[in-house]
Amino acid sequence: MELTIPAFLISFMSAVNLYFPEIVDPNLKPVDTPQSELDSEYDFIIVGAGSAGCVVANRLTENPAWKVLLIEAGRNDDAITNTPYLSVFSQNSEKDWNYTSVPQKNACAEQNGVCPYPRGRVMGGSSAINYMIYVRGHKENYDEWEKAGNSGWGYKDVLPYFIKAENYSIPSLSSSPLHGKSGPQSVQYARYQSGLARDFIKGSEEIGFRYDDYNNGDQRDVVSEIQLTMKGPLRASTSSAYLNPIRNRKNLKVIMGSQVKNILIEKNVAKGVEYVRDGKTEKVYAKEVILSAGAIDTPKLLMLSGIGPKEELEKHGIPVKRNLPVGKLLWDHPLISFFFEISNANTFSPDVWRTNKSINEFTRERKGPLTAMPFEVTAFFNPLKKKSPPTIQLIYSIGYTDLLLGTDKKLLWGVIGLVQPKSVGSLSLNNNDYKTPPLIDPNFLNETVDFEHVRKAVDKLFEFTRSPAMKKYSPKLTTEFQPLCKGLPEKQFKDCVVSRYGISYYHPVGTARMGPVQDKFAVVNPRDLKVWGIDNLRLIDASVMPNIPAGNTNGPTIMIAEKAADIIKQNYKFA
């Protein structure tokens, strides 16, 4: 029997506590250190326990002589964040910063151009609230980083760190030398599928895609089941992968519910940080400060601390300590959706996942629809230059429509992600108050070529729905969920949806990019990710990416953290 959402959540939590208590057991998670047990100085302070910060904390505390303090504004994950299908409930919650963009000309039209911008405020950061899709990107993405002057960041250099992080449990890839089998970060397929995944793949093959591993360095024209950061039936955030296993290391201290408001800088040297905990401002010092607060909060914190564009800082009355182009660039992937009514399909409708049966399957048997991600199959291609790295990611889904659209109709959800946008946005301050969200402008689809790539991709999506493998489901375009475009002929409808209904794929990068000294947009040097002109301050997160990879950015962020941790060890001659 289908349950209402409140009744479902009550029954779900009761069953978890009774039959699956390990996913909520505080003894298996990082400990929030009382203020009285903190030292006044550490070897390293890491700001942000997200996709990168958890990795860095793990790797640096491998040296027992180093004392590391990890500061996180959120708190530990819970049963909701750890249950794959319930990811949507973590967004727009207390585990989310709940940011929004500034108004966009070509996106989020029904919200007056203001796009939701979820960012994780929880141990594990956005890796604890995202949709767990694991994509490395195309090998040429990283070779372009190197060609731009970032020596040591080509594909040959970063591949070992992808492998080091990974613990693959996909049988067909068990013998592949391109994938790690013993790293902390679990990668697998979902335990549960809707039954349409094979037809999604077959239909894609019928229109020109090849079935292959999209994480082998070359994603061009590849279709596959989606690889996920999961371990068994559960999400594998970087907190659960990297921190839970080392929670008892004596040289690691973690404080939660604590927001850093300022980096303490004296004579161009980072000395420590100032943070707020339980309403009280505290200071702590270190030999090095590492910002891993993400592509939104890292640049915000830099600017609040006096590191950023001179004109931006002076506008908000912030003393300029280093004039650097922080926030001048921001890349993100726009996402556009189309919906098709289907028949003869076993779909993720409410009577599949929102039932006592699914709760019992999950908590007692570790299986069932709650172990699934509704995004089941993905494909990559370049619709304008076939032999070039992919610019488009297609995703096929039949889930979440009841939650997101409020409908019980059986729908195929076709998602188009522009994963190599030419449009570039920016990030700036709202004011000089650390509690105020920054101004996020992804500048979606501002370049004509971006619109052209997406429109060609839309035609490819429609071609897929008309493939022989999909005929038995009789996909029929529905316009009711995009009323601003409703009633238009098909071609005009497509153009209207692309230009008005885009949203963020939640993949911001590059707001404090790495680059050589002659790069006018560089904030950190590529050798060791130290901020240009400021000693003892490193940035380790997606903000340092020189450009955006062709795919979901959580995997590349983990890679950056693995490589950066090794760089630190090498700097201090700890191997």
C-alpha positions in Angstrom: 0.0 0.0 0.0 1.2 3.5 -0.9 2.1 5.7 2.1 2.0 9.4 2.4 5.4 10.9 2.6 5.2 11.8 6.4 3.9 8.2 7.1 6.6 6.7 5.0 9.4 8.6 6.7 8.1 7.7 10.2 7.8 4.0 9.2 11.2 4.1 7.5 13.1 5.6 10.5 11.4 3.2 12.8 12.5 0.2 10.7 16.0 1.6 10.3 16.4 1.9 14.1 15.1 -1.6 14.5 16.7 -3.6 11.7 19.5 -1.4 10.2 20.9 0.5 13.1 24.5 0.7 11.8 23.6 3.5 9.4 22.6 5.7 12.3 25.0 4.5 14.9 27.1 7.5 16.2 29.9 5.2 17.3 30.6 4.4 13.6 30.9 8.1 12.6 33.3 10.9 13.2 33.2 12.4 16.7 32.5 16.1 17.3 35.4 17.2 19.6 34.4 19.4 22.5 36.0 22.8 22.5 37.7 22.1 25.8 39.7 19.2 24.1 41.1 21.2 21.3 44.7 22.4 21.1 45.5 26.0 20.3 47.7 25.0 17.3 47.8 22.2 14.7 50.0 21.2 11.8 47.1 21.5 9.4 43.6 23.1 9.6 41.3 21.8 6.9 38.2 24.0 6.3 35.3 21.9 5.0 34.6 18.1 5.4 33.3 17.7 1.9 34.3 15.8 -1.2 37.9 17.0 -0.9 38.3 17.8 2.8 37.5 14.3 4.0 40.1 12.8 1.6 42.8 15.2 2.7 42.1 14.6 6.4 42.4 10.9 5.9 45.7 11.1 3.9 47.4 13.7 6.1 46.7 11.8 9.3 48.5 8.8 7.8 51.5 10.6 9.3 51.1 10.0 13.0 53.4 13.0 13.7 51.0 15.5 12.1 48.1 17.0 14.1 45.1 17.8 11.9 41.9 19.7 12.7 39.0 19.4 10.3 36.2 22.0 10.6 32.7 21.5 9.2 29.7 23.8 9.3 27.3 20.8 9.2 26.9 17.6 11.2 27.0 13.9 10.6 24.9 12.2 7.9 21.9 10.1 8.7 19.6 7.4 7.4 18.0 9.7 4.9 21.3 10.9 3.3 22.7 7.3 3.3 19.6 5.8 1.5 20.2 6.2 -2.2 16.6 6.8 -3.4 16.0 9.3 -0.7 18.8 11.7 -1.9 16.1 14.2 -3.0 15.0 14.7 0.6 18.5 15.9 1.7 18.4 18.9 -0.7 16.5 21.9 0.6 17.0 20.7 4.1 19.3 21.6 7.0 22.0 19.5 5.3 22.0 22.0 2.4 23.3 25.5 2.3 20.2 26.2 0.2 21.9 28.7 -2.1 20.3 30.2 -5.2 21.7 31.8 -8.3 21.3 35.4 -9.4 18.5 35.6 -12.0 19.4 33.8 -15.3 18.3 34.9 -18.7 18.2 31.4 -20.1 17.2 29.1 -17.1 14.7 28.6 -14.3 12.1 30.8 -16.0 9.3 29.8 -13.7 11.3 31.0 -10.8 12.1 34.3 -12.4 15.5 33.0 -13.4 16.5 32.2 -9.9 17.9 28.6 -9.9 18.3 26.4 -6.8 21.9 25.8 -6.0 22.2 22.9 -3.5 25.6 22.6 -1.7 26.2 20.1 1.1 26.3 21.4 4.7 27.0 18.0 6.3 29.9 15.7 6.8 30.8 14.6 3.3 29.6 17.9 1.9 27.9 17.6 -1.5 29.0 14.0 -1.8 26.4 13.3 1.0 23.5 14.9 -0.8 24.3 14.5 -4.5 23.0 11.8 -6.9 26.2 9.7 -6.6 27.0 9.6 -10.3 30.7 8.8 -10.7 32.3 10.2 -13.8 36.0 11.0 -14.3 35.6 13.0 -17.5 37.5 12.7 -20.8 41.2 12.2 -20.9 41.7 15.3 -23.1 40.1 17.5 -20.4 43.1 16.9 -18.2 45.6 17.2 -21.1 44.0 20.6 -21.7 44.8 21.5 -18.1 48.4 20.6 -18.7 48.6 22.6 -22.0 47.3 25.6 -20.1 50.4 25.6 -18.0 49.4 23.3 -15.2 52.3 20.9 -15.3 51.6 17.6 -13.5 47.9 17.7 -14.2 47.7 15.9 -17.5 45.7 12.7 -17.9 48.8 10.5 -17.3 49.4 12.4 -14.1 45.9 12.3 -12.7 44.9 8.7 -13.7 47.0 7.1 -10.9 45.0 9.2 -8.3 41.6 8.2 -9.7 42.8 4.6 -9.4 44.2 5.2 -5.9 40.9 6.5 -4.7 38.6 3.8 -6.2 37.3 0.5 -5.0 35.4 -0.8 -7.9 33.0 -3.7 -7.5 31.6 -3.9 -11.1 32.2 -7.4 -12.3 32.8 -6.5 -15.9 35.6 -4.2 -14.9 37.2 -6.4 -12.4 40.3 -7.1 -14.6 40.6 -3.6 -15.9 44.0 -1.9 -15.1 42.3 1.4 -15.5 40.2 1.1 -12.3 41.2 0.8 -8.6 40.1 -2.1 -6.5 41.4 -1.3 -3.1 40.9 2.5 -2.5 38.5 4.0 0.0 35.9 5.2 -2.5 33.4 2.4 -3.5 32.0 2.5 -7.0 29.3 0.1 -8.3 26.1 -0.2 -10.1 22.8 0.2 -8.3 21.5 -2.9 -6.6 18.0 -2.4 -8.0 17.0 -1.5 -11.6 13.5 -0.6 -13.0 13.7 -3.2 -15.7 14.0 -0.6 -18.5 17.8 -0.1 -18.2 18.6 -2.8 -20.8 16.1 -1.3 -23.2 17.6 2.2 -22.6 21.0 0.8 -23.5 19.7 -1.1 -26.5 17.8 1.9 -27.8 21.0 4.0 -27.5 23.0 1.4 -29.4 20.4 1.5 -32.1 21.0 5.3 -32.7 24.8 5.0 -32.8 26.2 4.6 -29.3 28.5 1.8 -28.2 28.1 0.0 -24.9 31.4 0.5 -23.0 32.9 1.8 -19.8 32.6 5.6 -19.9 35.4 6.0 -17.3 38.1 4.4 -19.4 39.4 7.8 -20.6 37.4 8.1 -23.8 33.6 8.6 -23.3 32.9 9.5 -27.0 29.6 7.9 -28.1 29.5 5.6 -25.1 26.4 4.4 -23.3 26.3 2.4 -20.0 24.6 1.8 -16.7 25.6 4.7 -14.4 28.5 4.0 -12.0 27.6 5.2 -8.5 29.5 6.1 -5.3 27.7 3.4 -3.4 28.8 0.5 -1.1 26.3 -2.3 -1.1 22.8 -0.8 -0.5 24.1 2.6 0.8 25.6 5.9 -0.4 29.4 6.1 -0.1 30.0 9.8 0.6 33.6 10.8 1.3 32.8 11.0 4.9 31.7 7.4 5.1 34.5 6.3 2.7 37.4 8.3 4.1 36.5 9.4 7.7 34.4 6.7 9.2 37.2 4.1 9.0 39.7 6.5 10.7 37.5 8.2 13.2 39.6 6.9 16.1 43.0 8.3 14.9 44.5 10.2 17.7 46.0 12.9 15.5 42.6 13.8 13.9 40.2 16.2 15.6 36.9 17.1 14.0 34.6 19.9 15.0 31.1 20.2 13.5 28.4 22.9 13.5 31.2 25.4 13.2 31.5 28.0 10.4 34.8 29.6 9.5 34.4 33.3 9.1 37.9 34.5 8.4 41.4 33.3 7.6 44.0 34.8 10.0 46.7 36.4 7.7 49.7 38.3 8.9 52.2 39.8 6.4 51.0 37.5 3.6 51.2 34.4 5.8 48.2 32.3 6.8 48.4 31.7 10.6 45.0 30.1 11.3 41.3 30.7 11.2 38.5 32.4 13.1 35.3 30.4 13.4 31.9 30.5 15.1 30.8 27.6 17.3 27.7 27.7 19.4 27.4 31.4 18.9 30.9 32.1 20.1 33.9 33.2 18.0 37.0 31.1 18.4 40.5 31.2 17.0 42.9 28.3 16.2 46.3 28.4 14.6 48.2 26.1 12.3 51.4 25.7 10.2 49.1 25.4 7.2 45.5 26.3 6.4 43.8 24.2 3.7 40.5 25.5 2.3 38.3 22.6 1.0 35.0 24.4 1.4 34.0 23.9 -2.3 33.8 26.1 -5.4 31.2 28.4 -3.7 32.4 28.8 -0.1 36.2 28.7 -0.7 36.2 31.8 -2.9 33.7 33.5 -0.5 36.0 32.8 2.4 39.0 34.0 0.5 37.3 37.3 -0.3 36.0 37.8 3.2 39.7 37.4 4.4 41.0 40.0 2.0 42.1 37.8 -0.9 40.3 38.7 -4.1 39.7 41.3 -6.7 40.7 44.7 -5.3 37.5 46.5 -6.6 35.3 43.8 -5.1 36.9 43.9 -1.7 36.9 47.7 -1.5 33.3 47.8 -2.4 32.5 45.9 0.7 35.0 47.6 3.0 37.3 44.6 3.2 41.0 45.5 3.6 42.9 44.1 0.6 45.6 41.6 1.5 46.2 40.2 -1.9 44.6 41.3 -5.2 43.8 38.1 -7.0 41.0 37.2 -9.5 39.0 35.1 -7.0 35.5 34.4 -8.3 36.1 36.0 -11.7 35.4 32.6 -13.4 32.7 30.0 -12.7 31.9 27.0 -14.8 28.8 24.9 -14.3 26.9 22.3 -16.3 23.3 23.4 -17.3 20.7 20.6 -17.3 17.6 20.5 -19.5 14.7 18.0 -19.2 12.0 16.5 -21.4 9.2 14.2 -20.3 7.5 11.4 -22.2 4.5 9.4 -21.1 5.2 5.7 -21.4 3.1 2.5 -21.1 3.8 -1.2 -20.5 6.6 -0.2 -18.0 7.5 -1.3 -14.5 8.4 2.2 -13.2 9.4 3.9 -10.0 5.9 5.1 -9.3 4.9 5.9 -5.7 3.4 2.5 -5.1 6.8 0.9 -5.8 9.1 2.8 -3.4 6.8 4.5 -0.9 5.5 1.3 0.7 6.0 -0.9 3.7 7.3 -3.6 1.4 10.1 -1.4 0.1 11.0 -0.3 3.7 11.2 -4.0 4.8 13.3 -5.0 1.8 15.7 -2.2 2.5 16.1 -2.5 6.2 15.9 -6.3 6.5 17.2 -7.6 3.2 19.4 -4.6 2.0 17.7 -4.6 -1.4 14.7 -3.2 -3.2 13.9 0.2 -4.8 15.2 2.3 -1.9 18.7 1.0 -2.9 18.3 2.4 -6.4 19.1 5.7 -8.0 16.4 6.6 -10.6 19.1 7.8 -13.0 19.9 4.5 -14.5 21.7 4.9 -17.9 23.9 7.6 -19.3 25.5 8.4 -22.7 28.1 10.9 -23.8 28.7 12.4 -27.2 29.5 15.6 -29.2 26.6 16.4 -31.5 28.6 19.0 -33.6 32.1 17.4 -33.8 31.8 13.7 -33.6 35.5 13.0 -33.1 36.0 15.6 -30.4 35.5 15.0 -26.6 31.9 14.8 -25.6 30.0 18.0 -24.9 26.7 16.4 -24.0 25.7 13.8 -21.3 22.3 12.2 -21.7 20.6 10.5 -18.7 17.6 8.3 -18.9 15.4 8.1 -15.8 11.9 7.0 -14.7 12.2 8.1 -11.1 11.4 11.0 -8.8 8.6 12.3 -11.1 6.0 11.8 -8.3 8.2 13.9 -5.9 9.4 16.5 -8.4 6.4 16.9 -10.6 3.6 15.7 -8.3 2.3 13.1 -10.8 1.5 9.4 -10.7 1.9 9.2 -14.5 4.5 6.8 -15.9 7.1 9.0 -17.4 10.4 8.7 -19.1 12.6 11.5 -18.0 15.2 12.5 -20.6 17.9 14.7 -19.2 20.5 16.6 -21.2 23.6 17.9 -19.5 25.9 20.4 -21.4 29.2 19.1 -19.9 31.6 21.4 -21.9 30.0 24.8 -21.8 31.6 27.8 -23.3 29.5 30.2 -21.2 31.4 31.3 -18.2 29.9 32.8 -15.0 31.3 34.4 -11.9 30.9 34.6 -8.1 31.0 37.7 -5.9 30.1 38.8 -2.4 26.7 40.1 -1.3 28.3 41.9 1.6 31.0 41.4 4.1 29.0 39.3 6.5 30.1 35.7 6.6 26.5 34.5 7.2 25.3 36.0 3.9 25.3 33.8 0.8 27.4 34.9 -2.1 26.1 36.0 -5.5 26.3 33.0 -7.8 26.0 33.7 -11.5 26.5 30.6 -13.7 25.5 32.5 -16.8 23.8 29.6 -18.4 23.7 29.2 -22.2 24.9 32.7 -22.9 27.1 31.6 -25.8 25.3 30.7 -29.0 27.4 27.6 -29.5 26.1 26.2 -26.2 22.5 26.5 -27.4 23.5 24.8 -30.6 25.0 21.8 -28.8 22.0 21.4 -26.6 19.5 21.7 -29.4 21.3 19.0 -31.4 21.3 16.9 -28.3 17.5 17.3 -27.9 17.0 15.9 -31.4 19.2 12.9 -30.4 17.1 12.4 -27.3 13.9 12.4 -29.4 15.6 10.0 -31.8 16.2 7.6 -28.9 12.6 7.7 -27.8 11.7 6.6 -31.4 14.2 3.7 -31.5 13.0 0.1 -32.0 13.8 -0.8 -28.4 11.6 1.9 -27.1 8.6 1.3 -29.3 6.9 -1.1 -26.9 6.7 1.7 -24.3 5.1 4.1 -26.8 6.9 7.3 -25.5 4.8 10.3 -26.1 6.1 13.8 -25.4 4.1 15.6 -22.7 4.2 19.4 -22.3 2.2 19.8 -19.2 5.1 20.1 -16.8 6.6 23.0 -18.8 3.6 25.3 -19.1 5.5 28.3 -20.4 6.1 26.3 -23.6 2.9 24.4 -23.6 1.0 24.3 -26.9 3.9 25.1 -29.2 4.7 22.9 -32.2 7.5 20.4 -31.5 10.4 22.4 -32.9 9.4 25.6 -31.1 8.6 23.6 -28.0 12.2 22.2 -28.0 13.7 25.7 -28.5 11.5 27.1 -25.7 12.4 24.5 -23.2 16.1 24.8 -23.9 16.1 28.6 -23.5 13.7 28.7 -20.5 13.8 25.5 -18.4 17.5 24.9 -17.8 18.7 24.3 -14.3 22.0 23.8 -12.7 23.6 20.3 -12.7 25.2 21.5 -9.4 28.8 21.2 -10.7 30.4 24.6 -10.0 34.2 24.7 -10.5 37.0 27.1 -11.3 36.3 30.0 -9.0 39.9 30.0 -7.7 41.6 28.2 -10.6 45.1 26.9 -10.7 47.4 28.3 -13.3 50.9 29.6 -14.0 51.9 33.1 -12.9 51.2 34.6 -16.3 47.5 33.3 -16.2 45.6 36.4 -15.4 42.8 34.3 -13.8 45.0 32.1 -11.7 44.6 32.1 -7.9 46.7 29.1 -6.9 49.9 27.7 -8.4 49.7 24.3 -10.1 52.8 22.9 -8.4 51.3 22.6 -4.9 47.9 24.5 -5.0 49.2 27.3 -2.8 47.6 30.7 -3.2 49.8 33.0 -5.2 51.5 35.5 -2.8 50.2 34.0 0.4 52.3 31.5 2.3 50.9 28.5 4.2 47.5 28.7 2.4 46.4 26.0 0.0 43.1 25.4 -1.8 42.1 21.7 -2.4 38.6 21.4 -3.9 36.7 22.0 -7.2 37.5 25.7 -7.1 41.0 25.1 -8.4 39.9 23.3 -11.6 41.3 25.3 -14.6 38.2 24.2 -16.7 35.3 21.9 -16.2 35.5 18.2 -16.9 33.0 16.4 -19.2 30.9 14.9 -16.5 29.9 14.9 -12.9 32.6 16.7 -10.8 32.6 14.7 -7.6 35.0 12.1 -8.9 37.5 14.7 -10.2 37.3 16.5 -6.9 38.3 13.4 -5.0 41.2 12.9 -7.4 42.4 16.4 -6.8 42.4 15.8 -3.1 44.3 12.5 -3.4 47.0 14.2 -5.6 47.2 17.3 -3.4 47.7 15.2 -0.3 50.6 13.4 -1.9 52.0 16.8 -3.0 51.9 17.9 0.7 53.6 14.7 1.8 56.3 15.2 -0.8 56.8 18.8 0.3 57.4 17.7 3.8 59.4 14.6 2.8 56.8 12.2 4.2 56.3 9.3 1.8 
